[in-house]
Structure formats: C-alpha cells, structure tokens
C-alpha cells in the first residue's frame, strides 16, 4: 500500500515540475490530513529531491543507463524520490523505498515501467549509496557535482564574489535553513516559550529570534500575528526604509516588510501595493497593523500622487539568494531570464521614484545574487538623472546599530560599494541586495 506521505510528496513534486512552488504547496490544505510524522516525511522528501536533483539524476542515469529526459516525467519523479530515500534517509528501510517507488509508478499509470523501476531501485539499494559530503571541493565542476548546483550559477558567483564564497553559498543552499521570527512585542517571546518553542537571539537583527525547536505555526502567538516567520536579512531591508509620514511599499506581498515598516511607523500611512488581487487579499489578511492600506495595482502605474517621503521597491526577482528555501529555482532559471527580469525591475524602480517627494528616499531591494538585477538596475535608472543620489548603506546600518536595532558586529562585511549585500553561508539567512536612493531638489529629468 502506498504511504500517504509519499503519495502527497509525489503530487507536489509533479506540480513543481509544472511550475508551482514547493513552499506554497507544502503549506497548503493538501497536507492537512497527514499525521505529524507523515507531514515531516513528505516535507523531507520534497525538499530533499529538489535540493539534490542533479545528483539523484546522475545516480538514476548510472544504474538505468538512461538519462532522465528519456524517461516519462512520472517515472523520473518516482525514481528521484526513491533514490533520495536510499541515499539520505537512514530511517527508511531500503525495501520500503524500493516497494513504494514501484507503487508510485503504478499509481501514476505507468505500469509498463514498473519492472524497470524495480530492477533499478534494487541495484541502487544493493550498492548502498552514501550521502554526499560537503567537504571542500576544489574546482567549480566539483562544487557543481558535489553540491547539486548548475555550473553556470556557480561560475557567476565565483566571478562576482570569489570561489570560497561560491562554495559557501552552495553549501548553505543544501542545508535546511533555520526558521527566523519577527516578534511584534516582547511578551510574544515569553508566550512562545510557554508553548514549548525554544528560541535563540538573532544574529543580524536585535528583535529577530531563531527557532531551535518546536512548531511555531501551531502557536497562538503565530495565529494572532504576534510572531511572524521572516528571514533576518529581509527584516534588515525593512529597517533600512526608515521613518516617514507616508510610506509606499510597491511590491508588498506577502506583507512581511510592510508589516515591519508599519509597526516602526505606527502613526504613519503605509500604502502596500500588490499586482495580483489574490495576493493582495492574502497580504491584507496577513498584515495586522491598522495603518496599512493594501491595494491591488501594478507597481509601474499606481494611481498615486508623488507625496511619499519613504518607499520600498522590493521587486520580483530570480530569487537566487533563497535557494535553501526554494531549491526548485536553480533548476528552472536560465541565463536569459535575468535580462527579462532586469527590464521589469528597471520599469518598477523608475515608476516608484516618481511617487517620492523631493527629499524622499527609496530602498530598492531583491533577494537575488545577480548583478543584472541589482547594481545594473540602479545604475541604469540613475544614469543621466541629477535629481537622484545614491546613499551609502553603511551610514544607515551604523545608525540602526546605534539605535540598538542591529546586533551584527562587522557592518563592513555587509556593504559593497554603498550597497547592502548579504550572502547565504557568509552572513546569516538569505541573500539580499539593497540600495538607498534619495530624490533631490534638482530635477533635470523631465
């Protein structure tokens, strides 16, 4: 009989192959009927397969003598799940991994492939594949193979940040990232501890807390919106926005940064715009702060006057700084996608700057490691404009630390040429980029 955890994991991985995102599906109602152990196994298999896909495919190719593209998608998905269990999950008996993989193939209507899958899985089980080691591979080719990353991404990171940083990023991407909380009040921490959640201080942001054990999503503090899951680097970007009377977040979903900005500016109006109505409704539900107005609108054509003194353009991006949480991205992204993203990001940043008052400041940010989406966007938008000034993030970080909002010791390591830059594995949390642009009185742009 097919286990519920593997059944759901197979369906999720099939949807991911069709373009869905694993994190959203793993928090959807399709897992509601699973027991806690089955839910944990489902999550482990889904995320493990996505993190280690290229290594799993190499194993499948070696033992089947067929590359994955020669096999039906359902067969490949089942084999990846089976190989992952054999090579990574010691608590799963090999015979269970073999039998369940065959059952998945049958359930998917590929009975003709069941004998081949059974034979391949038995060979792999007999070979007892060892889990990958994350020691120090020397070359980029070795890193790509050992740590299951596309070589072209590693080449980019090595050229931009150095070989050692590229290795650290890839290693971090293959580990389960810590859950980090943003707490709305100090009492929430005590309440979480009473509910069995073990916490540790954040490494970047003073109010952040890392979850050491326990399921935060089952607590009252989480249900009440007093404890929110939010990466520390993401929290730091929200802090950079600063304080103002009218603040715009032009790409707000799912609302974590807008919430943080509103809590820091309780008497200000915060306008949070989101392109898609469904995501705007979700953002409205997630944001508890009463001073936030959520609207469904295109960031490039917002129906707003230029009367904001602070703005955030946390634009849609490739997400290469979040591969530990969203590993499917590394198998979908193509080099040509970066230029398409760049064009959209330039358009959003140009539009967002138009909503600023003279003297207003805008934070442009992404969770991407790629220059085309970061420095190049800022440079293109600022070119030929005397009314824009790039501020040094280092100055803002120093001020935040003086105010007791940051706890990270080496602020210099967070700044590259006036820009904020966090690297996964080098700094705590996800990879983020941020630039602060000020609109001055001189306007020769139009």
N, C-alpha and C positions, 0 to 999 in steps of 0.2 A: 504494500500500500504506500502511496506517495505521501510524504510528510507535509503537513500544512506549511511549514516554514519554507521548504524548498519549492513548493507549488507557487507561493506568493513571490518568492525571490525570482523564480523563472519569469513570471508575468512582468515583474518590474524591470528586469534586465531586457526583456523583449521590448517594452515600452521605451526604455532608454535608447535602444538601438534605433528606434523610430523617431528620436528627437526629444523625448521627455527628459526631465532632470530627476536623478535618483533621490536627492534630498527631499524634494517635494513629495514624491511617491512614498518614501519611507515614513512620512508624517501624515499620510492620507488615511482615509477610512478603511482601506483595503487591509490594514494591519490590525484593525480593532478587534477582530475575533481571535487573534493569535494569543496564546499564553505568553507570559513574560519570557520564558526560555525560548519559545519558538520565534518570538519577535526579535530577540537578541541574535539568534542564529540566522534569521532572514537578513537582518541588517549586516551582519558579519559577512555573509556570502556575497550580497550585492556589492558592498563597498570593496571587499577583497578582490572580487573579479574585476571591477573597474580599475582598481589601483594596479593590479598585476597583469593586465590583459595581454600585453605583448609577450611576457614570459610564459604565460599559460598557453598562448598560441604557438610559441616555439616548442613547447612540450608536446602539444597535440600534433604538430607537424612532424616532429621526430618519430613519434610512435605510430602515427596513422599513415605516414608518407604522403599526406595530402595537406596542402595549405588551407587555412580556414576559408578563404574565398572560393574554394572548390566544394565546400560543404554547405548544406542548407543552413540558414540562419538559426533555426531552432536547434539543429544538431550541434552547431558551434556553441550556442549559449549553454546547452546542457553539458557539453564536454568541458567548457570553461569552469562551470560550477563544480563538476566532479573533480577536475584536476586541482582546483583551488582547495577543496576539502582534503584531498590526498596529500598535498604539499604543505598546507598551512595549519590545518585543524587536527591536532593530535587526538582530541577527544572524540572525533568521528571515526568509528571503525572503518577500515578500508572496504570491507564487504558492503557496508551500508552506503558508502559513497558510490561504489560501482552499481549496486542494485537501484539506487534512487536515480542515478543518471540514466540508466536504461528505461526506467519508468517514465521519466520526463520526456524522453524521445517518443515513447509510445503515446503518451498523453497529448503530445503536440501533433499527432497524426503522421509520424514518421517511422512507423513500424518497420519499414523496409531497411532502415538504418540501424535498428536495434542490435542485430548480431555484430555489426562492425563496431558500434559503440561499446558493446560488452567486451569484445576482444581487446580493443584499445585500452579501455579502463583497467582491465585485468593485467595487461602488460605494465601499465604505469604503476598500479598498486604493487605489483611484484618488484618493481625497480626501486620502490620506496624513495620517491623524490624528496630531496632535502629542501627545507625552506631557504629562500635567498638570504645571503649575508649582505649587510650594508657596511662592509669594510671600505677601505679607501681604494676604489678602482682608479687606475692611473689616467687612462685616456677617456675622451668623451664617448667613444664607441663602447667602452667597458661600462661607463656610467649608464648609458642608454640601455644596455642589455641587463645589467645587474639591478637597476632601479626602475625598469619599465617606464621609460620616457622616450618620446620621439626625439631622434637625434637633432633635428632642426631646431627644436626649442632649446636644447642644451647648448648648441653652438651659439645661439643668440645670447643666452645668459652668460656663457663663458666670455664672449666678446665684450659684453656690457659691464659685467660685474667681477669677472675673473673665474678661473677654473675652480678654485676652492669654494667660492660662493655658489657656483652652479651645482657642485656636488652636495653642498649643504641644503640647497633648495630641493633638489631631487630626493634626498634622504628624508627631509621633513614631509614631503608630499606623500611618502609611502607609509607614514605612521598615522595613527588615529589622533587627530588634533584634540587638544583639551577644550572642554566647554568653558566659556567665559561669560560671566554675568555682568550686567549693568544694574546696579541697585538704585531704586528711586529714593530710598531713605535708609537710615542706619538700622532702624528696627527690623527691616526685612531680613538682614543678615541673622539676627537672633532668631527670628521665626523659622528661617530655613534650617538652622542648626537644630532647632527643636523638632523639626520634621525629618531629621536624620541625614541632612545634606552636609557633607564635610567640605569646607571651603579653605582656600589659601589666598593670600593677598595677590593682587595683580602685579605684573612686572613692569608695565608701562604707565597705567592709569591708576590713580590713587583709589578711586571708587570701584574699580573693577575687582572681581573675585573669580578665581579659578575653581572649578568644581573638581574635587578629588574623588568623591564617591557620592552615589545617590542619584535618583532621577528627579531633576528639578522640575520637569514638565508635569509631574504629579503633585506638586505642592500648591498650597493655597496662595503663597506669595506670587508664584508664576501665573496662576489663574487670575489673580487680582491685578496683574500688570506691575507689581512692585519689584519683580525680578525678571529681567529680560536677557535672553541669550544674545550676546553681541560681542564680536571679536574686539580685542583691545586696540588694535590699530584702527579699526573702524571708529571706536569711541574717541580716539585721539584726533581723527579727522574732524569729527563733530565739534570737539573743543576748539579747533582752530577757527571755526566760524566766528566765535566771539560773541559780543553782545550788541544789540541794536533795538530800535523801536519797532521796525518792520523787517522781517527776515523771510527770505524766499528759499525754499528747497524745491528745485525744479524737476528733479527725478527722484521722487521721495520713497517709492515702495521698497521694502515693506514697512518703512517708517521708523527704523531704529535711530537714525541720525536726527530726524525731525523731532522725535520724542525727546532726545537728549538736549537738542537746541532749545526746545520749548521749556523744559524743566530748568534750564540755566537762565532763561529769559521769561519768567512767569508773568510779567506784566506786558509783554510784547505780543504782537500779532505775528504768528508764523503761518505762512501760506505754503502748503505742501501739494505740489502738482504731480500727477502720475498719468501717463499716456493712456493706459488701458482701464476702462471703467471697472472691471472685475478686481484688478489690483488696487485701484483707488478705494473701492469698498472695503477690501481687506485691510488696507492701510488705515482707513477710518476706524475699523474695529480694533486694530492693534494699538493705535495711539490713544492714550488715556488723558493726555494733557488737554485742558479745556481751551487753551489759547491757540489751538491749531485749526486752521481751515483747510480741509482737503478738497481738491478739485481734480476732475478728470480732464486733462488737456495736454496738448502737445507742447513740450518744452520749447520748441522753436517758434511757436505762435501763441504764447499765453495772452489771454485777454486782460493784461495788467498794465498799469501805468508805471513809469520809471520812478518809483518812490520808495525803493527798498535801500536800507543802508547796510544790510548784510545779505549775502546769498551763498547758496551751496549748489554746485553743479556736479553731483556725484553720478557721472554719466554711465550709460550702458557700455560695457567693455568686454574684452575677451575673457577676463576672469583668471588669467594665468597666475595671479597671486593667491588663488584659493583652491589650488588643485588637491590639497589634502582633504578638503571638504567636498569638492566637486571634480573627482578624477575623470569623469567622462569627457570633460572639456579637452583634455590633452589628446584624445583620440578623434575629436571632431574638428578641432581648429586647423585651419590651413593658412599658410603664409599670406595668401592673397586676401584672406578675411581681414587682416589688420588694416589695409588701406581703406576697405569699405567702412570699418569702424571709425577710422580716423576722420573720414569725411563727415560722418554723422556727429562725431564729437566736436569737430570744429563748428558745425552749424549750431549745436546746442550752446556751446560756450559763447559764441558771438551773440546769440539771442539773449542769453542770461545776463550778459554785461549791459545790455540795453535797459534792463529793469532797475539798474542801480542809480541812486542819486550821486551827484558829484561828491567825492569823498568817501563813497561807499566801497566796501570790499567784498570780493567774491573768492570763495575757495573752490578750485577745480580739482576733482579727485577721481581716481579709478582704483580698482583692485587688480590692475594689470601690471606686469613687469616689463611691458614692451614700450620702447621709446616712441614708436609711431603714435601710441595712444596717450602719451604723457608729455614729455618735453616738446615733441614736434607739434602737438596740437597747440600748446601755449605759444610757442614761437610763431606759428602761422597766424594765429589770431592777433597777436600783439604787433606783428610786422607793419610798419608804416603808421602806427597809431601813437600820437603824442599824448593822448588822454589816458593812457594805461601805464601803470607802473608795477613791476614785479617786486613784491616784498620778500624779505628773507625769512623763511620759515623758522630759522634758528632763533630769531628775535622773539617770535611768538611762542616758541617752545620754552625759551628761558622765562618768559613772563608767566606761562602756565605752571612751570615748576616753582617759581617764586610764590605763586598763589596756592601751592600745595595740591595742584590737580594732577601733576605728573610725578612719578617716582623713579623713572628710568635714569640711571646715572650718567651715561655717556651720550649727551644730546648731540655731540658732533657726529656720532655714527648714524644718526637719523636723517642727516641733511646732506644732499648732494647738489651743489651749485644753486643754493637758495630753495631747492625743492625738498619736501619731505619724502623720504623713501624708506619703507620697511621691507626687508627680505625674509621670507619664510626660512626658518632654520638658523638665520643670522640674528634676527630680532624675534621677540615673542609674537606669535599669531600670524595672520595673513600678510601677504604682500600688498602694500598700499602706496599710492603716489598722491601727493597734493601740492598745489601751487596756490599762492595767495596773490590776487591781482587787485590793485586799487585803481579806482576811477578818479582822475584828477580834474581840475578846473579847465585846463587847456583842452579843447576839443577841436581837432582839425580833421576828425574822421568824416564828418558829414556836415 
